[in-house]
Structures are given as structure tokens and as C-alpha cells.
Amino acid sequence: MSADDLETTTVTLETDNASDTLEIPVALIDLLTEGDEEIPTVVADIAMFGLAQRVHTAVHHSDGDPSAGLDADIEDIEAATDAEFQKRFDSSFEDLLDHSH
């Protein structure tokens, strides 16, 4: 079987004024699914991890001022992201990865 032969599923992300879609191999979703999670939950979990990782990197591992040009302080953005992360996973991003500063 080649990559072109793998079944994909379409996932749509929406906000109040924009949307985007992506095609994801079903086999990848199966690989990442825990229990009987639905595809949107798996993708949302991965998105939350990615967002938390990106803001963590911006705050703790980047040179310069990552909040230059933003309306909010980057540490406040990280705190708000971590609050949402904790709601979803019952753990902070740093605790879940056993990585703190």
C-alpha cells in the first residue's frame, strides 16, 4: 500500500468568521486515538498540544521579545493557554511533559 492509497478524512476548523479544512489519513487518527474518541476530539487534543507547545517555546526558548507587536503580553497568553490546556487534560502542559522553568 502506498501513501496515495490511504483513506483520509476531512476535518474542518471554524471560528465565527473563518474556516479551514485539512485531510488527515484515517490510519494516523487510529494510531493516535485512545479508547473510543471521535476524530474531532483527537484532532482538537493535538491542536491544543501544538498551541501549548508553541507558546511555551515562544516564552521560554526564543531570543528577543516574542510579544513585540502583540496586544497582549506573551506570558499572559501562555497562562491563558495553559488554563485551557488544564481544563482539557486535567494537567498543566509543563507537568504533563515533566518539563518546567
C-alpha angles and dihedrals in degrees: 000000000000130000088258090059096056117109114242135197128211118236120192124204117199139185128176092277109017143038140189134189133208135187114229126185109250089221089061091052089049089051092052099039120108114203116322099337117153121237095254090053093051092049092045091051091052091046091052091050091049094049093047091048093049095051091043089054092047092052101039109022109034133093120235128009110321092189094059107131095012125119091223134053111258092230089056090050090051091049092050091047092049091050089056090044090054091050090054101040104021088236138077118254091245093048093048091053093038087234123125141160 
